[in-house]
């Protein structure tokens, strides 16, 4: 190994803290030890290296085999000679350390050579289909390894929708950010057969932070390296929010990829925890029950499925209040989960962010987000079970298209998740009776001449919380 090469190696090694260096060294020794044992059996003495077989044996359970092969191709793409020679069948320690350094600590420029070889082992431009296969493998590996390492923080593959569709949907969403050399976005299905050079892929990795975050998770959790040390990047810490309130009771409308994607669009201070407030499967198909469980509980994510199978919803940045005025602020957004995954944010056209009303004769009664009365981007009627998404051509507030299969839809299921820490006031407000948030029920009670505080008529709102 030449002197310049040694300097480059030392520079990469110096990016790691002493305890991180020890972790990386230990992993290489483990992997190369397995390779050396196999070589010794064949009567060969050789410098310590890592082979594909050793890597596969080590990662058989934590990662799908396709991703192990991609990581191996990335490792052996590190050019130690400066001559860009053919890929070797063995990974030297210098290659291993530089690979880890570039993917975990490097910038987009340093990552791109490795990522290009993880996408394709041949040099030069790569096809859209190859990028798609790499992205799907990457997302699949994140879901698999987080589940295997029990790092889903209360979510499980059993209490969420099947992730197969979500993996494809998130991959399509990330690929939609690919820009051509002239700055325009590539359009599917033509994208699959188009060729993309290094500069386009580098720009994509730079602008789509999920790619680097996912690679970091796959390396840390798959190789079980640097996983116990403090993370330097917040996006990995909050990649999956903690989950409370679902344990063994329902299968959520969310899948793991959509949770990761929607959570990444929430304000940073709300990304660490989700808590189930309402589920039509648990609490019944009742608008009064919906209001009772979500009012004054802080920012929320609402998700619903129509009877045609479309899944969509919105993020409410403020506590829901029952009143005939719009509420919220420009952090609110609408989103689609199925058949496509997308987030639609504030346009600046109006301030019709969120609306919740019940029991009034002069104003619409229901829960809405975006657009205007009778033409909401998302609307659930107080006559529970009915709703609409009238956004032709687009919702004025969020620039979202029609989210449901039909403009006027029938509701199949609905969930509301509080995000972030619960407001201090919610602990006392959360114990209010349904009568406190249902003006219609109050009015009916008063018409019968009964006290609002009659014990037999007040129904306390349960405060569900599991120690997941």
VEXLUMBA-550673 format. One record per residue (C-alpha): residue number from 1; z, x, y; residue in three letters. Coordinates in nm, 4 decimals, always signed. Each point is the difference from the previous one (the first is absolute). Example, Ala and Ser with C-alpha at 12.3 -4.5 7.8 and 13.67 -1.06 7.14 Angstrom:
BEGIN
<1,<+0.7800,+1.2300,-0.4500>,Ala>,
<2,<-0.0660,+0.1370,+0.3440>,Ser>,
This chain:
BEGIN
<1,<+0.0000,+0.0000,+0.0000>,Unk>,
<2,<-0.1073,+0.1504,+0.3348>,Unk>,
<3,<+0.2268,+0.0529,+0.2981>,Unk>,
<4,<-0.1567,-0.2777,+0.2137>,Unk>,
<5,<+0.0369,-0.2311,-0.2948>,Unk>,
<6,<+0.3673,+0.0986,-0.0332>,Unk>,
<7,<+0.0564,-0.0765,+0.3659>,Unk>,
<8,<-0.1603,-0.3427,-0.0361>,Unk>,
<9,<+0.2160,-0.0686,-0.3039>,Unk>,
<10,<+0.3163,+0.1128,+0.1816>,Unk>,
<11,<-0.0892,-0.2154,+0.3008>,Unk>,
<12,<-0.0292,-0.3055,-0.2219>,Unk>,
<13,<+0.3224,+0.0849,-0.1823>,Unk>,
<14,<+0.1844,+0.0313,+0.3322>,Unk>,
<15,<-0.0711,-0.3679,+0.0773>,Unk>,
<16,<+0.2549,-0.0946,-0.2632>,Unk>,
<17,<+0.3738,+0.0166,+0.0587>,Unk>,
<18,<+0.1823,+0.2384,-0.2400>,Unk>,
<19,<+0.1148,-0.2862,-0.2231>,Unk>,
<20,<-0.3526,-0.1445,+0.0049>,Unk>,
<21,<-0.1451,+0.3386,-0.1033>,Unk>,
<22,<+0.2441,+0.0047,-0.2888>,Unk>,
<23,<-0.1119,-0.3494,-0.1041>,Unk>,
<24,<-0.3705,+0.0949,+0.0130>,Unk>,
<25,<+0.0626,+0.3279,-0.1888>,Unk>,
<26,<+0.1964,-0.1832,-0.2688>,Unk>,
<27,<-0.2764,-0.2544,-0.0491>,Unk>,
<28,<-0.2666,+0.2696,-0.0305>,Unk>,
<29,<+0.2116,+0.1900,-0.2536>,Unk>,
<30,<+0.0400,-0.3190,-0.2057>,Unk>,
<31,<-0.3730,-0.0777,+0.0067>,Unk>,
<32,<-0.1142,+0.3606,-0.0573>,Unk>,
<33,<+0.2632,+0.0473,-0.2711>,Unk>,
<34,<-0.1670,-0.2729,-0.2048>,Unk>,
<35,<-0.3404,+0.1610,+0.0630>,Unk>,
<36,<+0.1280,+0.3493,-0.0885>,Unk>,
<37,<+0.1554,-0.1249,-0.3242>,Unk>,
<38,<-0.3341,-0.1399,-0.1090>,Unk>,
<39,<-0.1716,+0.3296,+0.0897>,Unk>,
<40,<+0.2643,+0.2029,-0.1853>,Unk>,
<41,<-0.0621,-0.1983,-0.3163>,Unk>,
<42,<-0.3603,+0.1111,+0.0209>,Unk>,
<43,<+0.1122,+0.3623,+0.0328>,Unk>,
<44,<-0.0933,+0.0282,+0.3683>,Unk>,
<45,<+0.2159,+0.1518,+0.2712>,Unk>,
<46,<-0.1013,-0.1218,+0.3432>,Unk>,
<47,<+0.1168,-0.0465,+0.3556>,Unk>,
<48,<+0.1916,-0.3244,+0.0531>,Unk>,
<49,<-0.2358,-0.2872,+0.0756>,Unk>,
<50,<-0.0097,-0.3788,-0.0349>,Unk>,
<51,<-0.2556,-0.1721,-0.2230>,Unk>,
<52,<-0.1165,-0.3601,+0.0000>,Unk>,
<53,<+0.1628,-0.0551,-0.3395>,Unk>,
<54,<+0.3390,+0.1179,+0.1299>,Unk>,
<55,<-0.0303,-0.2242,+0.3063>,Unk>,
<56,<-0.0958,-0.3002,-0.2163>,Unk>,
<57,<+0.2936,+0.0602,-0.2324>,Unk>,
<58,<+0.2428,+0.0189,+0.2949>,Unk>,
<59,<-0.1406,-0.3100,+0.1756>,Unk>,
<60,<-0.0799,-0.2172,-0.3029>,Unk>,
<61,<+0.2424,-0.2774,+0.1026>,Unk>,
<62,<+0.0448,+0.0336,+0.3805>,Unk>,
<63,<-0.3718,-0.0132,+0.0911>,Unk>,
<64,<-0.3225,-0.1509,-0.1374>,Unk>,
<65,<-0.2163,+0.2670,-0.1627>,Unk>,
<66,<-0.2855,-0.0404,+0.2521>,Unk>,
<67,<+0.2330,+0.1062,+0.2837>,Unk>,
<68,<+0.1322,+0.2987,-0.1983>,Unk>,
<69,<-0.3592,+0.1224,-0.0416>,Unk>,
<70,<-0.0654,-0.0507,+0.3738>,Unk>,
<71,<+0.3124,+0.1999,+0.0918>,Unk>,
<72,<-0.1095,+0.2788,-0.2357>,Unk>,
<73,<-0.3455,+0.0077,+0.1612>,Unk>,
<74,<+0.1682,+0.0200,+0.3397>,Unk>,
<75,<+0.2169,+0.2916,-0.1104>,Unk>,
<76,<-0.2891,+0.2041,-0.1358>,Unk>,
<77,<-0.2120,-0.0699,+0.3098>,Unk>,
<78,<+0.2159,+0.2470,+0.1966>,Unk>,
<79,<-0.2279,+0.2983,+0.0601>,Unk>,
<80,<+0.1990,+0.3253,-0.0120>,Unk>,
<81,<-0.3009,+0.2316,+0.0273>,Unk>,
<82,<-0.1794,-0.1522,+0.2968>,Unk>,
<83,<-0.3186,-0.0109,-0.2071>,Unk>,
<84,<+0.0218,-0.3658,-0.0984>,Unk>,
<85,<-0.0589,+0.0893,-0.3642>,Unk>,
<86,<-0.0149,-0.2474,-0.2885>,Unk>,
<87,<+0.3175,-0.1883,-0.0846>,Unk>,
<88,<+0.2267,+0.1822,-0.2460>,Unk>,
<89,<+0.1598,-0.1627,-0.3036>,Unk>,
<90,<+0.3383,+0.1480,+0.0949>,Unk>,
<91,<+0.2075,-0.0533,+0.3162>,Unk>,
<92,<+0.1728,+0.3150,+0.1303>,Unk>,
<93,<+0.3336,-0.0170,+0.1786>,Unk>,
<94,<-0.1657,+0.0818,+0.3343>,Unk>,
<95,<-0.2349,-0.2979,-0.0436>,Unk>,
<96,<+0.2890,-0.2235,-0.1016>,Unk>,
<97,<+0.2148,+0.0895,+0.3029>,Unk>,
<98,<-0.2885,-0.0328,+0.2494>,Unk>,
<99,<-0.0939,-0.3368,-0.1564>,Unk>,
<100,<+0.3565,-0.1286,+0.0419>,Unk>,
<101,<+0.0252,+0.1428,+0.3518>,Unk>,
<102,<-0.3264,-0.1535,+0.1207>,Unk>,
<103,<+0.0576,-0.3465,-0.1447>,Unk>,
<104,<+0.3695,-0.0301,+0.0919>,Unk>,
<105,<+0.0130,+0.1988,+0.3254>,Unk>,
<106,<-0.3593,+0.0401,+0.1155>,Unk>,
<107,<-0.2198,-0.1759,+0.2555>,Unk>,
<108,<-0.3149,-0.2004,-0.0783>,Unk>,
<109,<-0.2163,+0.3123,+0.0180>,Unk>,
<110,<+0.2159,+0.1808,-0.2573>,Unk>,
<111,<+0.0115,-0.3001,-0.2314>,Unk>,
<112,<-0.3674,-0.0810,+0.0070>,Unk>,
<113,<-0.1353,+0.2706,-0.2339>,Unk>,
<114,<+0.2510,-0.1029,-0.2644>,Unk>,
<115,<-0.0683,-0.3714,+0.0476>,Unk>,
<116,<-0.3768,+0.0543,-0.0207>,Unk>,
<117,<+0.0468,+0.1726,-0.3393>,Unk>,
<118,<+0.2420,-0.2733,-0.1121>,Unk>,
<119,<-0.2767,-0.2504,+0.0792>,Unk>,
<120,<-0.2777,+0.2018,-0.1662>,Unk>,
<121,<-0.0149,+0.3390,-0.1776>,Unk>,
<122,<-0.3468,+0.0697,+0.1402>,Unk>,
<123,<-0.0383,+0.1491,+0.3469>,Unk>,
<124,<-0.1682,-0.1831,+0.2850>,Unk>,
<125,<+0.0016,-0.3637,+0.1174>,Unk>,
<126,<+0.1682,-0.2666,-0.2159>,Unk>,
<127,<-0.1129,-0.3550,-0.0742>,Unk>,
<128,<+0.1851,-0.3046,+0.1272>,Unk>,
<129,<+0.0574,-0.1082,-0.3593>,Unk>,
<130,<+0.1737,+0.3325,-0.0734>,Unk>,
<131,<+0.2277,-0.0455,+0.3033>,Unk>,
<132,<+0.0782,-0.3533,-0.1169>,Unk>,
<133,<+0.0933,+0.1195,-0.3505>,Unk>,
<134,<+0.2227,+0.2745,+0.1473>,Unk>,
<135,<+0.1733,-0.2468,+0.2352>,Unk>,
<136,<+0.0620,-0.2545,-0.2767>,Unk>,
<137,<+0.1365,+0.2752,-0.2275>,Unk>,
<138,<+0.2270,+0.1188,+0.2823>,Unk>,
<139,<+0.1454,-0.3470,+0.0704>,Unk>,
<140,<+0.0344,-0.0762,-0.3717>,Unk>,
<141,<+0.1887,+0.3295,-0.0418>,Unk>,
<142,<+0.2386,-0.0787,+0.2878>,Unk>,
<143,<+0.0874,-0.3399,-0.1519>,Unk>,
<144,<+0.0352,+0.1517,-0.3486>,Unk>,
<145,<+0.2143,+0.2996,+0.0946>,Unk>,
<146,<+0.2314,-0.1951,+0.2336>,Unk>,
<147,<+0.0570,-0.2510,-0.2791>,Unk>,
<148,<+0.0508,+0.2766,-0.2590>,Unk>,
<149,<+0.2499,+0.1869,+0.2217>,Unk>,
<150,<+0.1757,-0.3285,+0.0900>,Unk>,
<151,<-0.0729,+0.0571,+0.3703>,Unk>,
<152,<-0.1233,-0.3516,+0.0847>,Unk>,
<153,<+0.3366,-0.0833,+0.1625>,Unk>,
<154,<+0.0590,-0.3401,-0.1598>,Unk>,
<155,<-0.3635,-0.1003,-0.0418>,Unk>,
<156,<-0.1367,+0.0170,-0.3540>,Unk>,
<157,<-0.3370,-0.0526,-0.1644>,Unk>,
<158,<+0.1593,-0.3108,-0.1555>,Unk>,
<159,<+0.1204,-0.1691,+0.3212>,Unk>,
<160,<-0.3270,+0.0550,+0.1903>,Unk>,
<161,<-0.3598,-0.1088,-0.0541>,Unk>,
<162,<-0.2117,+0.2135,-0.2320>,Unk>,
<163,<-0.0981,+0.3116,+0.1948>,Unk>,
<164,<-0.3514,+0.0405,-0.1459>,Unk>,
<165,<-0.1612,-0.2250,+0.2621>,Unk>,
<166,<+0.2184,+0.1483,+0.2743>,Unk>,
<167,<-0.1097,+0.3532,-0.0903>,Unk>,
<168,<-0.3659,-0.0962,+0.0445>,Unk>,
<169,<+0.0750,-0.1968,+0.3198>,Unk>,
<170,<+0.1941,+0.2874,+0.1604>,Unk>,
<171,<-0.2686,+0.2485,-0.1048>,Unk>,
<172,<-0.2690,-0.2165,+0.1627>,Unk>,
<173,<+0.2084,-0.0277,+0.3158>,Unk>,
<174,<+0.0495,+0.3782,+0.0256>,Unk>,
<175,<-0.3680,+0.0658,-0.0752>,Unk>,
<176,<-0.0993,-0.2395,+0.2793>,Unk>,
<177,<+0.1301,+0.2684,+0.2399>,Unk>,
<178,<-0.2680,+0.2499,-0.1059>,Unk>,
<179,<-0.2147,+0.0829,+0.3010>,Unk>,
<180,<-0.3513,+0.1399,-0.0141>,Unk>,
<181,<-0.1045,+0.3046,+0.2008>,Unk>,
<182,<-0.1165,-0.2277,+0.2853>,Unk>,
<183,<+0.3454,-0.1637,+0.0221>,Unk>,
<184,<-0.0962,-0.3322,-0.1594>,Unk>,
<185,<+0.1900,-0.1319,-0.2995>,Unk>,
<186,<-0.1645,-0.0041,-0.3410>,Unk>,
<187,<-0.0652,-0.3497,-0.1345>,Unk>,
<188,<+0.0537,-0.1064,-0.3610>,Unk>,
<189,<-0.1819,-0.0257,-0.2416>,Unk>,
<190,<-0.2391,+0.2617,+0.1444>,Unk>,
<191,<+0.3026,+0.2279,+0.0405>,Unk>,
<192,<+0.0134,+0.0623,-0.3775>,Unk>,
<193,<-0.3339,+0.1836,-0.0092>,Unk>,
<194,<+0.0323,+0.1809,+0.3325>,Unk>,
<195,<+0.0835,+0.3710,+0.0173>,Unk>,
<196,<+0.2851,+0.1283,+0.2156>,Unk>,
<197,<+0.0455,+0.3627,+0.0994>,Unk>,
<198,<+0.3172,+0.1987,+0.0544>,Unk>,
<199,<+0.0315,-0.0779,+0.3721>,Unk>,
<200,<-0.0127,-0.3783,-0.0618>,Unk>,
<201,<+0.2657,+0.0197,-0.2746>,Unk>,
<202,<+0.2186,+0.2228,+0.2181>,Unk>,
<203,<-0.0221,-0.2512,+0.2858>,Unk>,
<204,<+0.0903,-0.2799,-0.2450>,Unk>,
<205,<+0.3059,+0.1848,-0.1351>,Unk>,
<206,<+0.1096,+0.0743,+0.3576>,Unk>,
<207,<-0.0281,-0.3651,+0.1113>,Unk>,
<208,<+0.1331,-0.1666,-0.3180>,Unk>,
<209,<+0.3565,+0.1324,-0.0459>,Unk>,
<210,<+0.0441,-0.1822,-0.3313>,Unk>,
<211,<-0.2200,+0.2562,-0.1795>,Unk>,
<212,<+0.2287,+0.2936,+0.0856>,Unk>,
<213,<+0.3139,-0.2083,-0.0573>,Unk>,
<214,<-0.1228,-0.1134,-0.3436>,Unk>,
<215,<-0.0952,+0.3556,-0.1000>,Unk>,
<216,<+0.3469,+0.1181,+0.1015>,Unk>,
<217,<+0.1642,-0.2716,-0.2131>,Unk>,
<218,<-0.2202,+0.0832,-0.2992>,Unk>,
<219,<+0.0875,+0.3705,+0.0289>,Unk>,
<220,<+0.3726,-0.0391,+0.0680>,Unk>,
<221,<+0.0656,-0.2760,-0.2513>,Unk>,
<222,<-0.2693,+0.0872,-0.2550>,Unk>,
<223,<+0.0863,+0.3693,-0.0232>,Unk>,
<224,<+0.3647,-0.0786,+0.0795>,Unk>,
<225,<+0.0044,+0.2685,+0.2668>,Unk>,
<226,<+0.1714,-0.0077,+0.3433>,Unk>,
<227,<+0.0903,-0.3609,-0.0841>,Unk>,
<228,<+0.3746,+0.0467,+0.0487>,Unk>,
<229,<-0.0276,+0.1874,+0.3271>,Unk>,
<230,<-0.0016,-0.1766,+0.3391>,Unk>,
<231,<-0.3443,-0.1332,+0.0816>,Unk>,
<232,<-0.1644,+0.1411,+0.3093>,Unk>,
<233,<-0.2192,-0.3042,+0.0491>,Unk>,
<234,<+0.1301,-0.3463,+0.0782>,Unk>,
<235,<-0.3085,-0.1698,-0.1418>,Unk>,
<236,<+0.1040,+0.1014,-0.3526>,Unk>,
<237,<+0.3626,-0.1047,+0.0457>,Unk>,
<238,<-0.1074,-0.3506,+0.1044>,Unk>,
<239,<-0.3094,-0.0222,-0.2190>,Unk>,
<240,<+0.1646,-0.2744,-0.2063>,Unk>,
<241,<+0.2749,-0.2056,+0.1674>,Unk>,
<242,<+0.3242,-0.0793,-0.1807>,Unk>,
<243,<-0.0115,-0.3483,-0.1543>,Unk>,
<244,<+0.2870,-0.2499,-0.0060>,Unk>,
<245,<+0.0273,-0.3584,-0.1172>,Unk>,
<246,<-0.2642,-0.0199,-0.2725>,Unk>,
<247,<+0.1700,+0.1465,-0.3080>,Unk>,
<248,<-0.1264,-0.1791,-0.3100>,Unk>,
<249,<-0.0623,-0.3284,+0.1789>,Unk>,
<250,<-0.3654,-0.0182,+0.0985>,Unk>,
<251,<-0.3244,+0.1950,-0.0070>,Unk>,
<252,<-0.0881,+0.0743,+0.3623>,Unk>,
<253,<-0.3369,-0.0810,+0.1545>,Unk>,
<254,<-0.0146,+0.3675,+0.1002>,Unk>,
<255,<-0.1164,+0.2840,-0.2249>,Unk>,
<256,<+0.1179,+0.3607,+0.0466>,Unk>,
<257,<-0.3157,+0.1241,+0.1843>,Unk>,
<258,<+0.0119,-0.2911,+0.2478>,Unk>,
<259,<+0.3735,+0.0557,+0.0614>,Unk>,
<260,<-0.0732,+0.3649,+0.0820>,Unk>,
<261,<-0.2904,-0.0916,+0.2294>,Unk>,
<262,<+0.1657,-0.2888,+0.1894>,Unk>,
<263,<+0.3234,+0.1984,+0.0352>,Unk>,
<264,<-0.1916,+0.2894,+0.1618>,Unk>,
<265,<-0.1051,-0.2359,+0.2824>,Unk>,
<266,<+0.3533,-0.1156,+0.0811>,Unk>,
<267,<+0.1921,+0.1660,+0.2855>,Unk>,
<268,<+0.1508,+0.3236,-0.1390>,Unk>,
<269,<+0.3574,-0.1222,+0.0403>,Unk>,
<270,<-0.0695,-0.2990,-0.2291>,Unk>,
<271,<-0.1708,+0.1817,-0.2873>,Unk>,
<272,<+0.3069,+0.0947,-0.2070>,Unk>,
<273,<+0.1074,-0.3375,-0.1397>,Unk>,
<274,<-0.1369,-0.3438,-0.0936>,Unk>,
<275,<+0.2241,-0.2922,-0.0925>,Unk>,
<276,<-0.1187,-0.3292,-0.1505>,Unk>,
<277,<+0.1001,-0.2917,+0.2229>,Unk>,
<278,<-0.2061,-0.2846,-0.1419>,Unk>,
<279,<-0.2158,-0.0669,-0.3037>,Unk>,
<280,<-0.1526,-0.3398,-0.0723>,Unk>,
<281,<+0.0481,+0.0835,-0.3700>,Unk>,
<282,<+0.3763,+0.0422,+0.0540>,Unk>,
<283,<+0.0844,-0.2292,+0.2903>,Unk>,
<284,<-0.2475,-0.2820,-0.0495>,Unk>,
<285,<-0.3012,-0.1273,+0.1903>,Unk>,
<286,<+0.1785,-0.1188,+0.3103>,Unk>,
<287,<-0.0649,+0.0831,+0.3642>,Unk>,
<288,<+0.3670,-0.0682,+0.0852>,Unk>,
<289,<+0.1049,+0.2539,-0.2618>,Unk>,
<290,<-0.2541,+0.2490,+0.1346>,Unk>,
<291,<+0.1387,-0.0332,+0.3533>,Unk>,
<292,<+0.3562,+0.0181,-0.1255>,Unk>,
<293,<-0.0554,+0.3297,-0.1775>,Unk>,
<294,<-0.2048,+0.1867,+0.2635>,Unk>,
<295,<+0.1395,-0.0985,+0.3431>,Unk>,
<296,<+0.1926,+0.2755,+0.1833>,Unk>,
<297,<-0.0448,+0.2545,-0.2804>,Unk>,
<298,<-0.1871,+0.2665,+0.1957>,Unk>,
<299,<-0.3615,+0.1191,-0.0428>,Unk>,
<300,<-0.1718,-0.1448,-0.3075>,Unk>,
<301,<-0.3103,+0.0271,-0.2158>,Unk>,
<302,<-0.1432,-0.3376,-0.1054>,Unk>,
<303,<-0.2362,-0.0037,-0.2998>,Unk>,
<304,<-0.1661,-0.3006,-0.1635>,Unk>,
<305,<-0.2540,-0.0854,-0.2656>,Unk>,
<306,<-0.2381,-0.2958,+0.0176>,Unk>,
<307,<-0.1084,-0.1986,-0.3052>,Unk>,
<308,<-0.3278,+0.1962,-0.0064>,Unk>,
<309,<+0.1929,+0.3234,-0.0590>,Unk>,
<310,<-0.0430,+0.1573,+0.3463>,Unk>,
<311,<+0.3147,+0.1888,+0.1117>,Unk>,
<312,<+0.0703,+0.0679,+0.3673>,Unk>,
<313,<+0.2734,-0.0099,+0.2634>,Unk>,
<314,<+0.1428,+0.1457,+0.3172>,Unk>,
<315,<+0.2699,+0.2220,+0.1470>,Unk>,
<316,<+0.2361,-0.1662,+0.2488>,Unk>,
<317,<+0.1557,+0.2631,+0.2275>,Unk>,
<318,<+0.2889,-0.2222,+0.1147>,Unk>,
<319,<+0.2442,-0.2378,-0.1650>,Unk>,
<320,<-0.1565,-0.3400,-0.0564>,Unk>,
<321,<+0.1418,-0.2717,+0.2264>,Unk>,
<322,<-0.0692,-0.3719,-0.0249>,Unk>,
<323,<-0.1456,-0.0889,+0.3425>,Unk>,
<324,<-0.3254,-0.1403,+0.1415>,Unk>,
<325,<-0.1078,+0.3292,+0.1611>,Unk>,
<326,<-0.1773,+0.3123,-0.1213>,Unk>,
<327,<+0.2267,+0.2970,-0.0719>,Unk>,
<328,<-0.0244,+0.3639,-0.1145>,Unk>,
<329,<-0.1865,+0.2949,+0.1513>,Unk>,
<330,<-0.3098,+0.2150,-0.0500>,Unk>,
<331,<+0.1431,+0.1770,-0.3055>,Unk>,
<332,<-0.0712,-0.3146,-0.2037>,Unk>,
<333,<-0.3062,+0.0029,-0.2265>,Unk>,
<334,<-0.1799,-0.2000,-0.2662>,Unk>,
<335,<-0.1122,+0.1409,-0.3339>,Unk>,
<336,<-0.1943,-0.0718,-0.3168>,Unk>,
<337,<+0.1085,+0.1181,-0.3473>,Unk>,
<338,<-0.2567,-0.1661,-0.2272>,Unk>,
<339,<-0.2971,-0.0005,-0.0454>,Unk>,
<340,<+0.0021,+0.2836,+0.2549>,Unk>,
<341,<+0.2807,+0.2064,+0.1527>,Unk>,
<342,<-0.0027,+0.0246,+0.3797>,Unk>,
<343,<+0.2235,-0.0165,+0.3079>,Unk>,
<344,<-0.1061,-0.1743,+0.3241>,Unk>,
<345,<+0.1816,+0.0987,+0.3164>,Unk>,
<346,<+0.0453,-0.1292,+0.3552>,Unk>,
<347,<-0.3147,-0.0336,+0.2137>,Unk>,
<348,<+0.1578,-0.0525,+0.3435>,Unk>,
<349,<-0.1810,-0.3344,+0.0416>,Unk>,
<350,<+0.3170,-0.2149,+0.0037>,Unk>,
<351,<+0.3685,+0.0102,-0.0967>,Unk>,
<352,<-0.0080,-0.2607,-0.2772>,Unk>,
<353,<+0.1727,+0.2326,-0.2456>,Unk>,
<354,<+0.2254,-0.2337,-0.2013>,Unk>,
<355,<+0.1084,-0.3642,+0.0110>,Unk>,
<356,<+0.2561,-0.2078,-0.1928>,Unk>,
<357,<+0.0754,-0.3629,+0.0762>,Unk>,
<358,<+0.1495,-0.2899,-0.1909>,Unk>,
<359,<+0.0968,-0.3595,+0.0712>,Unk>,
<360,<-0.1790,-0.0553,+0.3338>,Unk>,
<361,<-0.2464,-0.2791,+0.0699>,Unk>,
<362,<-0.1850,+0.1583,+0.2923>,Unk>,
<363,<-0.0758,+0.3487,-0.1359>,Unk>,
<364,<-0.1493,+0.1213,-0.3317>,Unk>,
<365,<+0.2617,+0.0446,-0.2730>,Unk>,
<366,<-0.0400,+0.2972,-0.2296>,Unk>,
<367,<-0.0135,+0.3787,-0.0145>,Unk>,
<368,<-0.2931,+0.1739,+0.1649>,Unk>,
<369,<-0.1286,+0.3407,+0.1070>,Unk>,
<370,<-0.2911,+0.0743,+0.2347>,Unk>,
<371,<-0.2684,-0.2161,+0.1566>,Unk>,
<372,<+0.1102,-0.3305,+0.1529>,Unk>,
<373,<+0.1370,-0.3391,-0.0985>,Unk>,
<374,<-0.2171,-0.1605,-0.2688>,Unk>,
<375,<-0.1994,+0.3265,-0.0262>,Unk>,
<376,<+0.2491,+0.2567,-0.1275>,Unk>,
<377,<-0.0950,+0.3245,-0.1724>,Unk>,
<378,<+0.2740,-0.0979,-0.2456>,Unk>,
<379,<+0.1670,-0.3418,-0.0135>,Unk>,
<380,<+0.2433,-0.1606,-0.2453>,Unk>,
<381,<+0.0575,-0.3666,+0.0827>,Unk>,
<382,<+0.3472,-0.1560,+0.0020>,Unk>,
<383,<-0.1532,-0.2502,-0.2408>,Unk>,
<384,<+0.0590,+0.2726,-0.2580>,Unk>,
<385,<-0.2937,+0.0968,-0.2153>,Unk>,
<386,<-0.2698,-0.0241,+0.2665>,Unk>,
<387,<-0.1298,+0.2774,+0.2212>,Unk>,
<388,<-0.3039,+0.1403,+0.1773>,Unk>,
<389,<-0.1611,+0.3259,+0.1090>,Unk>,
<390,<-0.2486,-0.0945,+0.2698>,Unk>,
<391,<-0.1526,+0.3201,+0.1281>,Unk>,
<392,<-0.3691,-0.0407,+0.0622>,Unk>,
<393,<-0.1262,+0.2495,+0.0695>,Unk>,
<394,<+0.3388,+0.1714,+0.0492>,Unk>,
<395,<+0.3609,-0.0839,+0.0917>,Unk>,
<396,<+0.0376,+0.0599,+0.3750>,Unk>,
<397,<+0.3469,+0.1595,-0.0268>,Unk>,
<398,<-0.0572,+0.2350,-0.2952>,Unk>,
<399,<-0.3771,+0.0188,-0.0513>,Unk>,
<400,<+0.0551,-0.1099,-0.3611>,Unk>,
<401,<-0.2629,-0.1930,-0.1989>,Unk>,
<402,<+0.0784,-0.3146,-0.1984>,Unk>,
<403,<+0.2743,+0.1213,-0.2363>,Unk>,
<404,<+0.0016,-0.2917,-0.2440>,Unk>,
<405,<-0.2803,-0.0955,-0.2403>,Unk>,
<406,<-0.0491,-0.3301,+0.1827>,Unk>,
<407,<+0.0667,-0.0643,+0.3676>,Unk>,
<408,<+0.2494,-0.2746,-0.0901>,Unk>,
<409,<+0.1901,+0.1204,-0.3038>,Unk>,
<410,<+0.2615,-0.1240,-0.2441>,Unk>,
<411,<+0.3009,+0.2286,-0.0368>,Unk>,
<412,<+0.0838,+0.1333,-0.3466>,Unk>,
<413,<+0.2926,+0.2356,+0.0761>,Unk>,
<414,<+0.1748,+0.1528,+0.3009>,Unk>,
<415,<+0.2468,+0.2864,+0.0523>,Unk>,
<416,<+0.1775,+0.1355,+0.3077>,Unk>,
<417,<+0.1470,+0.3508,+0.0072>,Unk>,
<418,<+0.2383,+0.1281,+0.2688>,Unk>,
<419,<-0.0885,+0.3612,+0.0863>,Unk>,
<420,<+0.2320,+0.2696,+0.1296>,Unk>,
<421,<+0.3716,-0.0503,+0.0524>,Unk>,
<422,<+0.1212,-0.3544,+0.0552>,Unk>,
<423,<+0.1013,-0.0725,+0.3617>,Unk>,
<424,<+0.3793,-0.0067,+0.0465>,Unk>,
<425,<-0.0170,-0.3575,+0.1298>,Unk>,
<426,<-0.1744,-0.1138,-0.3194>,Unk>,
<427,<+0.3168,+0.0306,-0.2062>,Unk>,
<428,<+0.1612,-0.2893,+0.1874>,Unk>,
<429,<-0.3185,-0.1880,+0.0802>,Unk>,
<430,<-0.1058,+0.0299,-0.3628>,Unk>,
<431,<+0.2925,-0.2201,-0.1012>,Unk>,
<432,<-0.1194,-0.2934,+0.2124>,Unk>,
<433,<-0.0795,-0.3273,-0.1642>,Unk>,
<434,<-0.3584,-0.1107,-0.0521>,Unk>,
<435,<+0.0884,-0.2746,+0.2473>,Unk>,
<436,<+0.0330,+0.2669,+0.2690>,Unk>,
<437,<-0.3616,+0.1035,-0.0339>,Unk>,
<438,<-0.1467,-0.3407,-0.0833>,Unk>,
<439,<+0.0006,-0.2203,+0.3140>,Unk>,
<440,<-0.1473,-0.2873,-0.1990>,Unk>,
<441,<+0.2901,+0.0043,-0.2438>,Unk>,
<442,<+0.2473,+0.0125,+0.2910>,Unk>,
<443,<-0.1642,-0.2989,+0.1677>,Unk>,
<444,<+0.0009,-0.2063,-0.3194>,Unk>,
<445,<+0.3657,+0.0824,-0.0547>,Unk>,
<446,<+0.0950,-0.1035,+0.3514>,Unk>,
<447,<-0.1967,-0.3247,-0.0306>,Unk>,
<448,<+0.2140,-0.0948,-0.3010>,Unk>,
<449,<+0.3103,+0.0546,+0.2130>,Unk>,
<450,<+0.1361,+0.2766,-0.2177>,Unk>,
<451,<+0.1580,+0.3211,+0.1193>,Unk>,
<452,<-0.2234,+0.3083,-0.0098>,Unk>,
<453,<+0.2881,+0.1847,-0.1649>,Unk>,
<454,<+0.0382,-0.2357,-0.2954>,Unk>,
<455,<+0.0717,+0.2348,-0.2889>,Unk>,
<456,<-0.2048,-0.2000,-0.2459>,Unk>,
<457,<-0.3150,+0.0223,+0.2125>,Unk>,
<458,<+0.0025,+0.3650,+0.0968>,Unk>,
<459,<-0.1849,+0.2311,-0.2335>,Unk>,
<460,<+0.0922,+0.3678,+0.0446>,Unk>,
<461,<-0.2791,+0.2521,-0.0121>,Unk>,
<462,<+0.0455,+0.2517,-0.2767>,Unk>,
<463,<-0.0111,+0.3623,+0.0966>,Unk>,
<464,<-0.1808,+0.1536,-0.2951>,Unk>,
<465,<+0.0401,+0.3720,-0.0450>,Unk>,
<466,<-0.0240,+0.2107,-0.3137>,Unk>,
<467,<+0.1283,+0.3510,-0.0434>,Unk>,
<468,<-0.3298,+0.1349,-0.1254>,Unk>,
